[in-house]
Amino acid sequence: MIRRRGGESQIAALLAVFAACFKNYSELLSPGERGTFMVIVADKRQARTVLRYIRGLIQSVPMLEKMVEHETQERIDLRNRVSIEVHTASFRAVRGYTPHGPAI
């Protein structure tokens, strides 16, 4: 059992950055398609925290920082045609997405 402040958000951020930045998904993506890594969290406060962790990890490594193409409040688009998004645990928030591969 993991208690409060056990580092789950930091681990989720680390896994999302690793999966999005260090694997080549070009063979799985159709022309013009963008892969999306979704981190699902409990509420908006936790979503902000996880996105800050993700941004911090990316900004702390110059090689990863160069991969950033565009950023919004909810998403980071990378030059390798992959985006990292953070959503709250709501069926409305993730409706319309087709997940591929294992969940993180």
BALOBA-1460 file (C-alpha; in Angstrom, 3 decimals):
// residues 104
<rec num="1" residu="m" x="0.000" y="0.000" z="0.000"/>
<rec num="2" residu="i" x="1.261" y="3.466" z="-0.875"/>
<rec num="3" residu="r" x="0.375" y="6.210" z="1.567"/>
<rec num="4" residu="r" x="-0.314" y="9.852" z="0.811"/>
<rec num="5" residu="r" x="2.709" y="11.696" z="-0.564"/>
<rec num="6" residu="g" x="4.189" y="8.364" z="-1.580"/>
<rec num="7" residu="g" x="5.419" y="9.677" z="-4.922"/>
<rec num="8" residu="e" x="2.750" y="8.207" z="-7.216"/>
<rec num="9" residu="s" x="2.388" y="11.470" z="-9.172"/>
<rec num="10" residu="q" x="6.134" y="11.743" z="-9.691"/>
<rec num="11" residu="i" x="6.334" y="8.136" z="-10.874"/>
<rec num="12" residu="a" x="3.407" y="8.662" z="-13.274"/>
<rec num="13" residu="a" x="5.153" y="11.748" z="-14.691"/>
<rec num="14" residu="l" x="8.453" y="9.887" z="-15.060"/>
<rec num="15" residu="l" x="6.800" y="6.950" z="-16.834"/>
<rec num="16" residu="a" x="4.921" y="9.255" z="-19.217"/>
<rec num="17" residu="v" x="8.078" y="11.205" z="-20.115"/>
<rec num="18" residu="f" x="10.095" y="8.040" z="-20.594"/>
<rec num="19" residu="a" x="7.449" y="6.344" z="-22.768"/>
<rec num="20" residu="a" x="6.825" y="9.470" z="-24.856"/>
<rec num="21" residu="c" x="10.443" y="10.518" z="-25.373"/>
<rec num="22" residu="f" x="12.498" y="7.351" z="-25.578"/>
<rec num="23" residu="k" x="10.490" y="5.062" z="-27.852"/>
<rec num="24" residu="n" x="9.965" y="5.399" z="-31.585"/>
<rec num="25" residu="y" x="6.272" y="5.140" z="-32.489"/>
<rec num="26" residu="s" x="6.570" y="6.211" z="-36.132"/>
<rec num="27" residu="e" x="5.759" y="2.710" z="-37.423"/>
<rec num="28" residu="l" x="2.540" y="2.666" z="-35.401"/>
<rec num="29" residu="l" x="1.310" y="6.118" z="-36.458"/>
<rec num="30" residu="s" x="-0.425" y="6.850" z="-39.743"/>
<rec num="31" residu="p" x="0.749" y="9.875" z="-41.745"/>
<rec num="32" residu="g" x="-0.489" y="12.984" z="-39.953"/>
<rec num="33" residu="e" x="-1.436" y="11.052" z="-36.812"/>
<rec num="34" residu="r" x="-0.134" y="12.039" z="-33.377"/>
<rec num="35" residu="g" x="0.314" y="9.552" z="-30.548"/>
<rec num="36" residu="t" x="-1.055" y="10.552" z="-27.152"/>
<rec num="37" residu="f" x="0.076" y="9.459" z="-23.701"/>
<rec num="38" residu="m" x="-2.650" y="10.180" z="-21.188"/>
<rec num="39" residu="v" x="-1.996" y="10.362" z="-17.491"/>
<rec num="40" residu="i" x="-5.312" y="10.000" z="-15.665"/>
<rec num="41" residu="v" x="-5.477" y="11.633" z="-12.232"/>
<rec num="42" residu="a" x="-8.147" y="12.082" z="-9.555"/>
<rec num="43" residu="d" x="-8.811" y="15.826" z="-9.773"/>
<rec num="44" residu="k" x="-7.724" y="19.150" z="-11.291"/>
<rec num="45" residu="r" x="-5.279" y="19.903" z="-8.488"/>
<rec num="46" residu="q" x="-3.449" y="16.647" z="-9.039"/>
<rec num="47" residu="a" x="-3.528" y="17.246" z="-12.813"/>
<rec num="48" residu="r" x="-1.679" y="20.545" z="-12.358"/>
<rec num="49" residu="t" x="0.850" y="18.862" z="-10.094"/>
<rec num="50" residu="v" x="1.542" y="15.987" z="-12.494"/>
<rec num="51" residu="l" x="1.877" y="18.335" z="-15.473"/>
<rec num="52" residu="r" x="4.362" y="20.423" z="-13.476"/>
<rec num="53" residu="y" x="6.378" y="17.287" z="-12.754"/>
<rec num="54" residu="i" x="6.322" y="16.380" z="-16.457"/>
<rec num="55" residu="r" x="7.407" y="19.883" z="-17.479"/>
<rec num="56" residu="g" x="10.117" y="19.875" z="-14.827"/>
<rec num="57" residu="l" x="11.520" y="16.543" z="-15.993"/>
<rec num="58" residu="i" x="11.572" y="17.662" z="-19.622"/>
<rec num="59" residu="q" x="13.050" y="21.096" z="-18.872"/>
<rec num="60" residu="s" x="15.797" y="19.654" z="-16.677"/>
<rec num="61" residu="v" x="17.280" y="17.615" z="-19.543"/>
<rec num="62" residu="p" x="18.453" y="19.736" z="-22.521"/>
<rec num="63" residu="m" x="17.989" y="16.838" z="-24.964"/>
<rec num="64" residu="l" x="14.339" y="16.454" z="-23.909"/>
<rec num="65" residu="e" x="13.712" y="20.187" z="-23.821"/>
<rec num="66" residu="k" x="14.680" y="20.364" z="-27.515"/>
<rec num="67" residu="m" x="11.937" y="17.824" z="-28.273"/>
<rec num="68" residu="v" x="9.137" y="20.195" z="-27.151"/>
<rec num="69" residu="e" x="7.185" y="21.537" z="-30.109"/>
<rec num="70" residu="h" x="4.214" y="23.189" z="-28.365"/>
<rec num="71" residu="e" x="2.753" y="23.443" z="-24.858"/>
<rec num="72" residu="t" x="-0.697" y="24.197" z="-23.484"/>
<rec num="73" residu="q" x="-2.120" y="24.020" z="-19.964"/>
<rec num="74" residu="e" x="-3.112" y="20.378" z="-20.474"/>
<rec num="75" residu="r" x="-0.698" y="19.019" z="-23.069"/>
<rec num="76" residu="i" x="2.894" y="18.943" z="-24.245"/>
<rec num="77" residu="d" x="3.442" y="18.193" z="-27.938"/>
<rec num="78" residu="l" x="6.794" y="16.668" z="-28.817"/>
<rec num="79" residu="r" x="8.628" y="16.785" z="-32.146"/>
<rec num="80" residu="n" x="8.423" y="12.988" z="-32.440"/>
<rec num="81" residu="r" x="4.642" y="13.234" z="-33.111"/>
<rec num="82" residu="v" x="3.763" y="12.257" z="-29.546"/>
<rec num="83" residu="s" x="1.809" y="14.318" z="-27.011"/>
<rec num="84" residu="i" x="1.602" y="13.941" z="-23.242"/>
<rec num="85" residu="e" x="-1.759" y="14.916" z="-21.759"/>
<rec num="86" residu="v" x="-3.055" y="14.937" z="-18.187"/>
<rec num="87" residu="h" x="-6.791" y="14.347" z="-17.637"/>
<rec num="88" residu="t" x="-9.010" y="13.981" z="-14.610"/>
<rec num="89" residu="a" x="-10.697" y="10.638" z="-13.966"/>
<rec num="90" residu="s" x="-13.937" y="11.326" z="-15.807"/>
<rec num="91" residu="f" x="-15.469" y="9.333" z="-18.627"/>
<rec num="92" residu="r" x="-16.277" y="12.644" z="-20.342"/>
<rec num="93" residu="a" x="-12.631" y="13.755" z="-20.289"/>
<rec num="94" residu="v" x="-11.300" y="10.721" z="-22.138"/>
<rec num="95" residu="r" x="-14.267" y="10.031" z="-24.395"/>
<rec num="96" residu="g" x="-13.329" y="9.780" z="-28.050"/>
<rec num="97" residu="y" x="-9.758" y="8.615" z="-27.503"/>
<rec num="98" residu="t" x="-8.673" y="5.228" z="-28.753"/>
<rec num="99" residu="p" x="-5.970" y="3.973" z="-26.426"/>
<rec num="100" residu="h" x="-3.266" y="1.751" z="-27.876"/>
<rec num="101" residu="g" x="-0.825" y="-0.269" z="-25.858"/>
<rec num="102" residu="p" x="-0.501" y="-0.643" z="-22.120"/>
<rec num="103" residu="a" x="-1.830" y="1.922" z="-19.662"/>
<rec num="104" residu="i" x="0.682" y="3.722" z="-17.485"/>
